[in-house]
Amino acid sequence: MSVNLQTSIDYLKGVGPNRAELFRKELGIHTYQDLINLFPNRYIDRTQFYKINDLERNNADVQIIGKLKSLKEVAQKRGKRLVATFQDETGMMELVWFRGQKWIKEGLELNKIYVAFGKTNWFSGKFNMAHPEMELLEEHKANMRTAMQPVYPSTEKLTNRGITNRLINKIMQQLFLETKGKFTETLSDNLRTELKLIDKQTALFNIHFPRNQELLAKAEFRLKFEELFYIQLQLIIKNLIHKSKIKGFPFNQVGKYFNAFFKNHLPFNLTNAQKRVLKEIRADLGSNAQMNRLLQGDVGSGKTIVAFMSMLMALDNGFQACLMAPTEILAAQHYNGLLEWCNKLEIQIKLLTGSTKTSSRRIIHEALENGELHILIGTHALLEDKVKFKNLGLAVIDEQHRFGVKQRSKLWQKNALPPHILVMTATPIPRTLAMSVYGDLDISVIDELPPGRKSIKTVHRFDKNRLDVFRFIRDEIDKGRQIYIVYPLIQENEHMDYKDLMDGYESISRDFPMPKYQISIVHGKMKAADKDYEMQRFIKGETQIMVATTVIEVGVNVPNASVMIVESAERFGLSQLHQLRGRVGRGAEQSFCILMTSQKLSANSKTRLETMVKTNDGFQIAEVDLHLRGPGDIMGTQQSGVLNLKIADIIKDNDVLQLARYHAKTILKNDPAMAQPENQVFLNTYKSMAKYKNIWNYIS
């Protein structure tokens, strides 16, 4: 009989309740299954032994056979350290423990022969080893041992409580003994044969106790493929269920609003990418399923006009539409941008934000409920219970990562049937991440800029070049252009030598004196009305320079602004720098982005700046960002659940991910219910995963 892998870790010999509690808290290990999936970080060669006199000062991992001659506790500034004398036939060295002395002392015996393993240090004319792993020589010989020894993920708390890598290794051996190494196969014979994958049992054994390098590589590939395959399978099934179960309003006709806009008011010819995306959206809206589509497009690629034309399809079919943006500035900008077109088409459109007066709110609420109001643009204010639509057919959400899942679901509940959803983002998401995090959404990409847009020239300048930069600003202002200068901080932080906003504002005021030059200032600590007043002055061209914090990162559209200067650019992330750069280059003139930094730059900062200077392509930038920051950071905590992978790495294992998604798609295309005998194994595994570990609650 095979052991149930859902058995609690408490029952494994050598664990017990106290250790089990630590495993749960520190590593999230609750069951035998979780422990099996605690994969090693790396492997070390434990076949070679060193003599003390042959050691070199290179801080490498070594193992030495010797006798424990003495043990003493030595007082130090804080607490004590435990020091042991360790001797072999060639010499003597010290072993030192700074933490967990009590546990360690109890486990060691004098004059016994041990194998000490750890990193060596050279200190005061002799070698020592801090926090070595200690194992009696006879135990070392008796253990299930391979040439490559696994090193498992750990925490300081586990080490302090005596749960060393050696102990985890022992517990893992016990688990294999109890389960007799028998693990249920999770991939079909057909798929394994096609991809030359080893079986599950061989893979798990060789990931923990590799027989050789070749088997370890095969085990890693097999387990990475399996992990990514089941994530993709679940996401694709979720999408299929969504389409079959969640009915949407079918928009059967393209009528007067859409056609009138297309023929008479379209401000420029649509790019091929915009046409392709509109076709994809139109196909979704015409089916009986609810649309759930992510629209990705770089800053200035023309997402808003695609969203507006999608709204017109809703209006043509007798429905209302809404657009929700994360900030009042952005909501107001969307509203002002669409107002002119709506007036020409005799469409009723209103703006609703936290600042909307109560009297205006009442009018909006009433017009919305009786259907007189066609389009509502707004912020989180759209989610209030008082906001009731007569028949909401399409909800557009801009920069959705700024809204929580609960907030978004409130929109769904404003109708008997959920509205169609179009999510827009100007943050380009690398393909690997899009496939893993938004794998349940259909994805459209606008990957070309409208004709006539000139590429923004980006340069990196050091603080010492400031006078040249100021000279350049004066020349641009003389040509009638406007300038943004963005700072990372609002108040001086004594630990940082970054110029803060107010300092910057004062020095710019000195170099660009009134009345010849007018300067606006905007930051997060200002009242909304003051902020708006300053923004409006800049938009109307009454001020030539806007000094700001990253408040302007998303959504200010001033076609006449041609220069973006980012101060202390090394303190900004890549996606933020890319968003800031996107504030210029909106008119027909050549635009510039100048990244100002100090001389001292970390390797990562250099990479970010070089990337910005080299390319304007948001997707290329996003790929570099993914490599620098890792997936969890980019998606934000609420969505990093899916990326909590056990063995795969969606950056390094991009090829495996593509392969896994391809096979998951093919299987579900040919057999959506996984009912055919050869797909039974996928169905069973999928069901047990859904039962024990739901991975899909994090997605929209």
C-alpha positions as CSV (number, residue, x, y, z in Angstrom):
1,M,0.0,0.0,0.0
2,S,1.4,3.4,-0.9
3,V,1.4,6.2,1.7
4,N,-1.1,9.0,1.1
5,L,0.9,12.0,0.2
6,Q,-1.7,14.3,1.8
7,T,-0.6,12.8,5.2
8,S,0.4,15.6,7.6
9,I,4.2,16.1,8.0
10,D,3.8,15.5,11.8
11,Y,3.6,11.8,11.2
12,L,6.9,11.4,9.3
13,K,9.5,9.7,11.4
14,G,12.1,12.2,12.6
15,V,9.8,15.2,12.4
16,G,7.3,15.3,15.3
17,P,5.0,18.2,16.2
18,N,7.6,20.9,17.1
19,R,9.6,20.4,13.9
20,A,6.4,20.1,11.9
21,E,5.3,23.5,13.2
22,L,8.6,25.0,12.1
23,F,8.3,23.4,8.6
24,R,4.8,24.8,8.3
25,K,5.7,28.4,9.4
26,E,9.1,28.7,7.7
27,L,8.7,26.7,4.4
28,G,4.9,26.3,4.0
29,I,5.3,22.5,4.2
30,H,2.2,20.8,5.6
31,T,2.1,17.4,4.0
32,Y,4.3,14.6,2.6
33,Q,3.4,16.0,-0.9
34,D,4.8,19.5,0.1
35,L,8.0,17.9,1.4
36,I,8.5,15.9,-1.8
37,N,8.2,19.2,-3.7
38,L,10.8,21.0,-1.6
39,F,13.4,20.9,-4.4
40,P,17.1,21.5,-3.8
41,N,18.6,25.0,-4.7
42,R,21.9,23.5,-5.8
43,Y,24.1,20.4,-5.4
44,I,27.6,20.1,-4.0
45,D,30.3,17.5,-4.5
46,R,30.7,15.4,-1.3
47,T,33.1,12.8,-2.7
48,Q,36.2,14.8,-2.0
49,F,37.9,15.3,1.4
50,Y,40.6,17.9,2.3
51,K,43.4,17.9,4.8
52,I,43.7,21.0,7.1
53,N,47.2,21.7,5.9
54,D,46.2,21.6,2.2
55,L,43.4,24.2,2.6
56,E,43.6,27.3,0.4
57,R,42.3,30.8,1.3
58,N,39.5,30.8,-1.2
59,N,36.4,30.6,1.0
60,A,35.2,27.4,-0.7
61,D,32.9,24.6,0.6
62,V,35.1,21.8,1.8
63,Q,34.7,18.6,3.9
64,I,37.3,17.4,6.4
65,I,37.6,14.3,8.6
66,G,38.9,15.0,12.0
67,K,38.5,14.7,15.8
68,L,36.7,17.1,18.0
69,K,39.2,18.0,20.7
70,S,37.6,20.8,22.8
71,L,34.4,22.9,23.1
72,K,34.1,26.2,24.8
73,E,31.7,29.2,25.0
74,V,33.4,32.6,24.5
75,A,31.8,35.9,25.6
76,Q,31.4,38.6,22.9
77,K,29.8,42.0,22.7
78,R,26.3,40.4,22.2
79,G,25.8,37.0,23.8
80,K,28.3,34.2,23.3
81,R,29.8,32.1,20.5
82,L,30.6,28.4,20.6
83,V,34.2,27.5,19.6
84,A,35.5,24.0,18.9
85,T,39.0,22.8,18.2
86,F,39.1,20.3,15.3
87,Q,42.2,18.3,14.4
88,D,43.3,15.9,11.7
89,E,46.7,14.3,11.2
90,T,48.1,17.4,9.4
91,G,46.9,20.3,11.6
92,M,44.3,22.0,13.6
93,M,41.5,24.6,13.0
94,E,38.6,26.2,14.8
95,L,34.9,25.6,14.2
96,V,32.6,28.5,15.3
97,W,28.9,28.8,15.9
98,F,27.3,32.3,16.5
99,R,23.7,31.0,16.8
100,G,21.8,28.0,18.2
101,Q,24.8,27.1,20.5
102,K,22.5,25.2,22.9
103,W,21.3,22.7,20.3
104,I,24.7,22.3,18.7
105,K,26.5,21.7,22.0
106,E,24.1,19.0,23.0
107,G,24.6,17.2,19.8
108,L,28.4,17.1,19.8
109,E,30.8,14.6,21.6
110,L,34.5,15.1,22.3
111,N,37.2,12.8,20.9
112,K,34.8,11.4,18.3
113,I,35.7,11.4,14.6
114,Y,33.4,13.8,12.6
115,V,33.0,14.9,9.0
116,A,32.9,18.8,9.1
117,F,31.5,20.5,6.1
118,G,31.3,24.2,5.3
119,K,33.0,27.3,4.0
120,T,36.5,28.1,5.3
121,N,37.8,31.5,6.4
122,W,41.3,32.6,7.2
123,F,41.4,34.7,10.4
124,S,44.4,35.6,12.7
125,G,46.8,33.3,11.0
126,K,44.6,30.2,11.0
127,F,41.6,28.6,9.3
128,N,38.2,28.5,10.8
129,M,34.8,27.3,9.6
130,A,31.6,29.1,10.7
131,H,28.4,27.0,11.3
132,P,29.8,23.8,9.8
133,E,27.5,20.8,9.2
134,M,28.8,18.0,11.6
135,E,28.2,14.3,11.0
136,L,29.8,11.3,12.8
137,L,32.0,9.5,10.3
138,E,30.2,6.2,10.7
139,E,26.8,7.9,10.0
140,H,28.3,9.7,7.0
141,K,29.3,6.3,5.6
142,A,25.9,4.7,6.3
143,N,23.7,7.3,4.7
144,M,22.0,7.1,1.3
145,R,24.6,9.1,-0.4
146,T,25.3,10.3,-3.9
147,A,28.2,12.2,-5.3
148,M,26.1,15.3,-5.7
149,Q,24.5,16.3,-2.4
150,P,21.4,18.5,-2.5
151,V,21.3,21.8,-0.7
152,Y,17.7,22.7,0.3
153,P,16.1,26.1,0.8
154,S,16.2,27.1,4.5
155,T,15.7,30.0,6.8
156,E,17.7,31.5,9.7
157,K,15.1,30.3,12.2
158,L,15.4,26.7,11.0
159,T,19.2,26.7,11.2
160,N,19.0,28.2,14.7
161,R,16.6,25.5,15.8
162,G,19.0,22.7,14.6
163,I,17.1,21.9,11.4
164,T,20.2,21.8,9.2
165,N,20.6,20.8,5.6
166,R,21.8,17.4,6.8
167,L,18.7,16.9,8.8
168,I,16.4,17.9,5.9
169,N,18.4,15.4,3.8
170,K,17.8,12.7,6.4
171,I,14.0,13.5,6.6
172,M,13.8,13.3,2.8
173,Q,15.5,9.9,2.9
174,Q,12.9,8.8,5.5
175,L,10.1,10.0,3.2
176,F,11.4,7.9,0.3
177,L,11.7,4.9,2.6
178,E,8.1,5.3,3.8
179,T,6.6,5.8,0.3
180,K,9.0,3.1,-1.1
181,G,9.7,5.8,-3.8
182,K,6.3,5.0,-5.5
183,F,4.6,8.2,-6.9
184,T,1.6,8.4,-9.1
185,E,2.4,9.2,-12.7
186,T,0.9,12.5,-13.8
187,L,1.7,12.6,-17.5
188,S,0.4,10.3,-20.2
189,D,2.6,7.7,-21.9
190,N,2.0,9.3,-25.2
191,L,3.2,12.7,-24.1
192,R,6.2,11.2,-22.3
193,T,7.3,9.2,-25.3
194,E,6.8,12.2,-27.6
195,L,8.9,14.5,-25.4
196,K,11.3,11.8,-24.2
197,L,10.5,12.5,-20.5
198,I,11.5,10.2,-17.7
199,D,8.8,8.8,-15.4
200,K,7.7,10.6,-12.2
201,Q,9.4,8.1,-9.8
202,T,12.8,8.3,-11.5
203,A,12.5,12.1,-11.7
204,L,11.7,12.6,-8.1
205,F,14.4,10.3,-6.9
206,N,17.1,11.9,-9.0
207,I,16.1,15.4,-8.1
208,H,16.8,14.6,-4.4
209,F,19.5,12.0,-4.8
210,P,21.0,12.4,-8.3
211,R,22.8,9.3,-9.6
212,N,24.7,11.5,-12.1
213,Q,24.6,14.8,-13.9
214,E,22.7,13.5,-16.9
215,L,19.9,12.0,-14.8
216,L,19.7,15.2,-12.8
217,A,19.2,17.3,-16.0
218,K,16.5,14.9,-17.2
219,A,14.7,15.0,-13.8
220,E,14.8,18.8,-13.7
221,F,13.4,19.1,-17.3
222,R,10.6,16.6,-16.5
223,L,9.5,18.3,-13.3
224,K,9.7,21.8,-14.8
225,F,7.6,20.7,-17.7
226,E,5.0,19.1,-15.5
227,E,4.7,22.1,-13.2
228,L,4.2,24.6,-16.1
229,F,2.0,22.2,-18.0
230,Y,-0.5,22.0,-15.2
231,I,-0.6,25.7,-14.6
232,Q,-1.3,26.3,-18.3
233,L,-3.9,23.5,-18.3
234,Q,-5.7,25.1,-15.4
235,L,-5.6,28.6,-17.0
236,I,-6.8,27.4,-20.4
237,I,-9.6,25.3,-18.8
238,K,-10.6,28.4,-16.8
239,N,-10.9,30.4,-20.0
240,L,-12.9,27.7,-21.7
241,I,-15.3,27.4,-18.7
242,H,-15.6,31.2,-18.7
243,K,-16.6,31.2,-22.3
244,S,-19.1,28.3,-22.0
245,K,-20.7,29.2,-18.7
246,I,-20.5,33.0,-18.4
247,K,-22.9,34.2,-21.0
248,G,-22.6,37.7,-22.3
249,F,-24.8,40.0,-24.3
250,P,-24.4,39.3,-28.0
251,F,-23.7,42.5,-29.9
252,N,-25.1,41.5,-33.2
253,Q,-24.9,44.7,-35.1
254,V,-22.5,47.4,-36.0
255,G,-24.7,50.4,-36.4
256,K,-25.1,54.1,-36.7
257,Y,-22.7,55.3,-34.0
258,F,-19.8,53.1,-35.0
259,N,-20.3,53.7,-38.8
260,A,-20.7,57.5,-38.4
261,F,-17.6,57.8,-36.3
262,F,-15.6,55.5,-38.7
263,K,-16.7,57.4,-41.8
264,N,-16.8,61.0,-40.6
265,H,-14.9,61.6,-37.4
266,L,-11.9,59.2,-37.2
267,P,-9.0,61.6,-36.6
268,F,-6.4,59.5,-38.4
269,N,-6.2,56.2,-40.3
270,L,-6.1,53.2,-38.0
271,T,-2.9,51.2,-37.9
272,N,-3.0,47.6,-39.0
273,A,-2.5,46.6,-35.3
274,Q,-5.5,48.7,-34.3
275,K,-7.6,47.1,-37.1
276,R,-6.6,43.6,-36.0
277,V,-7.4,44.2,-32.4
278,L,-10.8,45.7,-33.3
279,K,-11.6,42.6,-35.3
280,E,-10.7,40.4,-32.2
281,I,-12.9,42.5,-30.0
282,R,-15.8,42.5,-32.4
283,A,-15.6,38.7,-32.7
284,D,-15.8,38.4,-28.9
285,L,-18.7,40.8,-28.6
286,G,-20.6,39.0,-31.3
287,S,-20.4,35.6,-29.5
288,N,-22.7,34.6,-26.7
289,A,-19.9,34.5,-24.2
290,Q,-18.7,37.3,-22.0
291,M,-15.6,39.0,-23.4
292,N,-12.6,39.0,-21.0
293,R,-9.8,40.6,-23.0
294,L,-6.6,42.2,-22.1
295,L,-5.5,45.0,-24.4
296,Q,-1.8,45.7,-24.3
297,G,-0.2,48.7,-26.1
298,D,2.7,50.9,-25.5
299,V,2.2,54.5,-24.4
300,G,0.7,56.4,-27.3
301,S,-0.1,53.4,-29.4
302,G,-3.8,54.3,-29.7
303,K,-5.6,52.1,-27.2
304,T,-8.1,54.7,-26.2
305,I,-9.6,55.0,-29.7
306,V,-9.9,51.2,-29.9
307,A,-11.7,51.3,-26.5
308,F,-14.0,54.1,-27.7
309,M,-14.9,52.2,-30.9
310,S,-15.7,49.1,-28.8
311,M,-18.0,51.3,-26.6
312,L,-19.8,52.5,-29.8
313,M,-20.5,48.8,-30.6
314,A,-22.3,48.5,-27.2
315,L,-24.3,51.7,-27.9
316,D,-25.3,50.4,-31.3
317,N,-26.8,47.4,-29.6
318,G,-28.8,49.5,-27.1
319,F,-26.4,49.2,-24.2
320,Q,-24.4,51.6,-22.0
321,A,-20.6,51.6,-21.5
322,C,-18.2,52.8,-18.8
323,L,-14.5,53.4,-18.5
324,M,-12.8,53.2,-15.1
325,A,-9.3,54.8,-14.5
326,P,-7.1,54.6,-11.4
327,T,-6.7,58.4,-10.9
328,E,-8.9,61.5,-11.2
329,I,-6.3,63.1,-13.6
330,L,-6.4,60.1,-15.9
331,A,-10.2,59.8,-15.7
332,A,-10.6,63.5,-16.6
333,Q,-8.2,63.2,-19.4
334,H,-10.2,60.2,-20.9
335,Y,-13.4,62.2,-20.5
336,N,-12.0,65.4,-22.2
337,G,-10.5,63.3,-25.0
338,L,-13.8,61.5,-25.7
339,L,-16.2,64.5,-25.1
340,E,-15.6,66.2,-28.5
341,W,-16.3,63.0,-30.4
342,C,-19.4,62.2,-28.3
343,N,-20.8,65.7,-28.9
344,K,-20.4,65.3,-32.7
345,L,-22.2,61.9,-32.4
346,E,-24.9,63.2,-30.0
347,I,-23.8,60.7,-27.3
348,Q,-24.4,61.6,-23.7
349,I,-21.2,61.2,-21.7
350,K,-20.4,62.2,-18.1
351,L,-17.5,62.1,-15.6
352,L,-17.9,60.8,-12.1
353,T,-15.0,61.0,-9.6
354,G,-14.6,61.6,-5.8
355,S,-14.5,65.4,-6.5
356,T,-17.9,65.4,-8.4
357,K,-20.4,67.7,-6.5
358,T,-23.4,66.1,-4.8
359,S,-25.9,67.9,-7.0
360,S,-24.1,66.7,-10.2
361,R,-24.0,63.2,-8.8
362,R,-27.7,63.0,-8.4
363,I,-28.2,64.1,-12.1
364,I,-25.7,61.5,-13.2
365,H,-27.3,58.7,-11.1
366,E,-30.7,59.4,-12.5
367,A,-29.6,59.7,-16.1
368,L,-27.7,56.4,-15.8
369,E,-30.7,54.5,-14.4
370,N,-33.2,55.7,-16.9
371,G,-30.8,55.1,-19.8
372,E,-30.4,58.7,-21.0
373,L,-26.7,58.6,-20.2
374,H,-24.7,56.4,-22.7
375,I,-21.1,56.5,-21.4
376,L,-19.8,57.1,-17.9
377,I,-16.1,57.7,-17.3
378,G,-14.8,57.7,-13.8
379,T,-12.5,56.4,-11.0
380,H,-13.3,54.0,-8.1
381,A,-16.5,56.2,-7.7
382,L,-18.1,54.0,-10.4
383,L,-18.1,51.1,-7.9
384,E,-20.3,52.8,-5.3
385,D,-23.6,51.1,-4.6
386,K,-25.6,54.2,-5.7
387,V,-24.2,53.9,-9.2
388,K,-26.8,51.8,-11.1
389,F,-26.8,51.4,-14.8
390,K,-30.0,50.7,-16.9
391,N,-28.1,48.1,-18.9
392,L,-24.3,48.1,-18.8
393,G,-22.9,46.2,-21.8
394,L,-19.2,47.0,-21.8
395,A,-16.8,48.0,-19.0
396,V,-13.3,49.2,-19.9
397,I,-10.7,49.2,-17.1
398,D,-7.5,51.2,-17.6
399,E,-4.4,50.0,-15.8
400,Q,-6.2,47.2,-14.0
401,H,-3.2,46.3,-11.8
402,R,-4.1,49.4,-9.8
403,F,-7.5,47.9,-8.8
404,G,-8.1,45.0,-6.4
405,V,-9.9,41.9,-7.5
406,K,-12.8,42.7,-5.1
407,Q,-13.2,46.2,-6.6
408,R,-13.4,44.9,-10.2
409,S,-15.9,42.2,-9.3
410,K,-18.3,45.0,-8.0
411,L,-18.6,46.1,-11.7
412,W,-19.8,42.7,-12.6
413,Q,-22.7,42.8,-10.1
414,K,-24.3,45.9,-11.6
415,N,-26.2,43.8,-14.1
416,A,-28.2,40.6,-14.3
417,L,-25.6,39.4,-16.9
418,P,-22.0,40.5,-16.4
419,P,-20.9,43.2,-18.9
420,H,-18.1,42.5,-21.4
421,I,-14.7,43.4,-20.0
422,L,-11.9,45.1,-21.8
423,V,-8.8,45.6,-19.6
424,M,-6.2,48.1,-21.0
425,T,-2.6,48.5,-19.9
426,A,0.3,50.6,-21.1
427,T,2.6,48.5,-19.0
428,P,3.9,46.0,-21.6
429,I,3.8,42.5,-20.0
430,P,6.5,40.1,-21.2
431,R,5.0,37.1,-23.1
432,T,6.1,34.6,-20.5
433,L,4.4,36.6,-17.7
434,A,1.3,37.2,-19.8
435,M,0.9,33.5,-20.4
436,S,1.3,32.7,-16.7
437,V,-0.6,35.5,-15.0
438,Y,-3.2,36.5,-17.6
439,G,-3.4,33.0,-19.2
440,D,-7.1,33.0,-18.6
441,L,-7.7,36.2,-20.5
442,D,-7.6,36.6,-24.2
443,I,-4.8,39.0,-25.1
444,S,-4.6,41.6,-27.8
445,V,-1.5,43.6,-28.5
446,I,-1.2,46.9,-30.4
447,D,2.4,46.7,-31.4
448,E,2.9,49.7,-33.8
449,L,2.7,53.4,-33.2
450,P,0.4,55.7,-35.3
451,P,2.1,57.1,-38.4
452,G,3.9,60.5,-38.1
453,R,5.0,59.7,-34.5
454,K,8.7,60.4,-34.2
455,S,10.8,58.1,-31.9
456,I,11.8,59.8,-28.7
457,K,15.6,60.4,-28.4
458,T,16.8,59.3,-25.0
459,V,20.2,60.2,-23.5
460,H,21.9,59.7,-20.1
461,R,23.7,62.6,-18.5
462,F,25.5,63.0,-15.2
463,D,24.9,65.8,-12.7
464,K,28.1,67.5,-13.9
465,N,26.5,68.1,-17.3
466,R,23.6,70.1,-15.8
467,L,24.6,73.5,-17.4
468,D,24.5,71.9,-20.8
469,V,21.1,70.4,-20.1
470,F,19.8,73.8,-18.9
471,R,21.1,75.4,-22.1
472,F,19.2,72.8,-24.1
473,I,16.0,73.5,-22.1
474,R,16.3,77.2,-22.9
475,D,16.6,76.5,-26.6
476,E,13.6,74.2,-26.6
477,I,11.5,76.8,-24.7
478,D,12.6,79.4,-27.2
479,K,11.1,77.2,-29.9
480,G,7.8,77.3,-28.0
481,R,8.1,73.8,-26.4
482,Q,7.3,72.7,-22.8
483,I,9.4,70.7,-20.4
484,Y,8.8,68.2,-17.6
485,I,11.3,67.8,-14.8
486,V,10.5,64.8,-12.5
487,Y,11.9,64.0,-9.1
488,P,11.7,60.8,-7.0
489,L,11.3,62.3,-3.5
490,I,9.1,64.9,-1.9
491,Q,11.0,65.6,1.3
492,E,14.7,65.4,2.0
493,N,15.7,62.1,3.6
494,E,18.9,62.7,5.5
495,H,20.3,59.2,4.6
496,M,20.1,60.0,0.9
497,D,22.0,62.5,-1.1
498,Y,19.3,63.0,-3.7
499,K,18.1,66.5,-4.4
500,D,14.5,66.7,-3.3
501,L,11.8,68.3,-5.2
502,M,11.8,71.7,-3.4
503,D,15.5,72.1,-3.7
504,G,15.2,71.3,-7.4
505,Y,12.3,73.8,-7.8
506,E,14.3,76.6,-6.2
507,S,17.4,76.0,-8.3
508,I,15.3,75.8,-11.5
509,S,13.5,79.1,-10.5
510,R,16.9,80.7,-10.1
511,D,18.1,79.5,-13.6
512,F,14.7,80.2,-15.3
513,P,13.6,83.5,-13.6
514,M,10.1,85.1,-13.9
515,P,8.6,86.8,-15.8
516,K,10.3,85.3,-18.8
517,Y,9.7,81.8,-17.6
518,Q,6.7,80.4,-15.7
519,I,7.0,77.1,-13.7
520,S,4.3,74.8,-12.4
521,I,4.9,72.4,-9.5
522,V,2.9,69.3,-8.8
523,H,3.3,66.6,-6.1
524,G,1.3,64.1,-4.1
525,K,1.0,66.2,-1.0
526,M,-1.0,68.9,-2.7
527,K,-4.8,69.2,-2.5
528,A,-6.5,67.8,-5.6
529,A,-7.8,71.3,-6.5
530,D,-4.3,72.9,-6.4
531,K,-2.9,70.0,-8.3
532,D,-5.5,70.4,-11.0
533,Y,-5.0,74.2,-11.2
534,E,-1.3,73.7,-11.8
535,M,-1.9,70.9,-14.3
536,Q,-4.3,73.1,-16.2
537,R,-1.9,76.0,-16.4
538,F,0.7,73.6,-18.0
539,I,-1.9,72.1,-20.4
540,K,-3.0,75.5,-21.5
541,G,0.7,76.5,-22.1
542,E,0.6,79.2,-19.4
543,T,3.7,77.6,-17.8
544,Q,6.7,76.3,-19.8
545,I,8.2,74.0,-17.1
546,M,6.4,71.4,-15.0
547,V,8.4,70.3,-11.9
548,A,6.7,67.2,-10.5
549,T,7.0,63.9,-8.7
550,T,5.8,60.8,-10.4
551,V,2.2,62.0,-10.1
552,I,2.4,62.6,-13.9
553,E,3.6,59.0,-14.6
554,V,0.2,57.9,-15.9
555,G,-2.0,59.9,-18.2
556,V,-1.1,63.6,-18.7
557,N,-1.4,64.4,-22.4
558,V,0.3,67.6,-23.5
559,P,1.3,67.3,-27.2
560,N,3.4,70.5,-26.9
561,A,5.7,69.1,-24.2
562,S,8.8,67.8,-25.9
563,V,11.4,67.2,-23.2
564,M,11.2,64.9,-20.2
565,I,14.0,65.2,-17.6
566,V,14.2,62.5,-14.9
567,E,16.3,63.5,-11.9
568,S,18.1,60.7,-10.0
569,A,16.9,58.4,-12.7
570,E,18.9,55.6,-11.1
571,R,16.2,55.5,-8.4
572,F,13.4,54.6,-10.8
573,G,12.4,51.2,-12.1
574,L,12.5,50.5,-15.8
575,S,8.7,50.4,-16.3
576,Q,8.4,53.7,-14.5
577,L,11.1,55.3,-16.6
578,H,9.3,54.0,-19.7
579,Q,6.0,55.4,-18.5
580,L,7.5,58.8,-17.8
581,R,9.2,58.9,-21.2
582,G,5.7,58.2,-22.7
583,R,4.5,61.6,-21.5
584,V,6.4,63.3,-24.3
585,G,6.5,62.4,-28.0
586,R,2.7,63.1,-28.3
587,G,3.0,65.8,-30.9
588,A,4.6,66.0,-34.4
589,E,7.9,67.5,-33.1
590,Q,11.0,65.6,-32.1
591,S,11.0,64.8,-28.4
592,F,13.7,64.1,-25.9
593,C,14.1,62.2,-22.6
594,I,17.1,63.1,-20.5
595,L,18.1,60.7,-17.6
596,M,20.1,62.6,-15.0
597,T,22.1,60.6,-12.5
598,S,25.0,60.9,-10.0
599,Q,28.4,59.3,-11.0
600,K,27.9,56.4,-8.6
601,L,25.8,53.7,-10.2
602,S,25.1,50.1,-9.4
603,A,25.3,47.4,-12.1
604,N,21.5,47.1,-12.2
605,S,21.1,50.9,-12.6
606,K,23.6,50.9,-15.5
607,T,21.7,48.1,-17.2
608,R,18.4,50.0,-16.8
609,L,19.8,53.3,-18.2
610,E,21.5,51.5,-21.1
611,T,18.3,49.8,-21.9
612,M,16.3,53.1,-21.9
613,V,18.9,54.8,-24.2
614,K,19.0,51.8,-26.6
615,T,15.3,51.1,-27.2
616,N,11.8,52.6,-27.2
617,D,10.2,49.2,-27.5
618,G,8.1,48.7,-24.3
619,F,8.1,44.9,-24.7
620,Q,11.9,44.7,-25.0
621,I,12.1,46.9,-21.9
622,A,9.7,44.7,-20.0
623,E,11.8,41.6,-20.8
624,V,14.9,43.3,-19.3
625,D,12.8,44.4,-16.3
626,L,11.6,40.8,-15.8
627,H,15.2,39.6,-15.7
628,L,16.3,42.3,-13.3
629,R,13.4,42.2,-10.9
630,G,11.8,38.8,-11.2
631,P,8.2,38.1,-11.8
632,G,6.8,38.6,-8.3
633,D,7.9,42.2,-8.2
634,I,6.4,43.0,-11.5
635,M,3.0,41.6,-10.9
636,G,2.6,42.9,-7.4
637,T,1.9,40.7,-4.5
638,Q,-1.8,40.0,-5.2
639,Q,-0.9,38.1,-8.4
640,S,2.4,36.6,-7.5
641,G,0.7,33.4,-6.2
642,V,0.8,31.7,-9.5
643,L,4.5,32.5,-9.8
644,N,5.3,30.8,-6.5
645,L,6.8,28.0,-8.5
646,K,8.5,25.0,-6.9
647,I,11.1,24.2,-9.6
648,A,10.4,26.1,-12.8
649,D,11.6,29.7,-13.4
650,I,9.4,31.5,-15.9
651,I,12.3,33.7,-17.0
652,K,15.0,31.0,-17.5
653,D,12.5,28.3,-18.5
654,N,10.7,30.3,-21.1
655,D,11.2,27.6,-23.7
656,V,9.7,24.9,-21.4
657,L,6.8,27.3,-20.7
658,Q,6.0,27.7,-24.4
659,L,6.2,23.9,-24.9
660,A,4.0,23.3,-21.9
661,R,1.3,25.8,-23.1
662,Y,1.4,24.3,-26.6
663,H,0.8,20.8,-25.4
664,A,-1.9,21.8,-22.9
665,K,-3.7,23.7,-25.7
666,T,-3.4,20.8,-28.1
667,I,-4.8,18.3,-25.6
668,L,-7.8,20.5,-24.7
669,K,-8.5,21.4,-28.3
670,N,-8.8,17.8,-29.3
671,D,-10.5,16.6,-26.1
672,P,-11.9,19.5,-24.0
673,A,-13.4,17.2,-21.3
674,M,-10.2,15.1,-21.2
675,A,-12.5,12.1,-21.6
676,Q,-10.4,10.0,-23.9
677,P,-8.6,7.1,-22.2
678,E,-5.1,8.5,-22.9
679,N,-6.1,11.8,-21.2
680,Q,-7.5,10.1,-18.1
681,V,-4.2,10.8,-16.2
682,F,-4.5,14.5,-16.9
683,L,-8.1,14.6,-15.7
684,N,-7.2,12.8,-12.5
685,T,-4.2,15.0,-11.7
686,Y,-6.2,18.1,-12.6
687,K,-9.0,17.1,-10.2
688,S,-6.7,16.3,-7.4
689,M,-4.9,19.6,-7.8
690,A,-8.2,21.5,-7.8
691,K,-9.2,19.5,-4.6
692,Y,-6.0,20.1,-2.6
693,K,-4.6,23.2,-4.0
694,N,-6.5,25.9,-5.8
695,I,-4.1,28.0,-7.8
696,W,-6.6,30.1,-9.7
697,N,-8.2,32.4,-7.2
698,Y,-5.6,35.2,-7.9
699,I,-6.8,35.9,-11.4
700,S,-9.3,38.5,-12.5
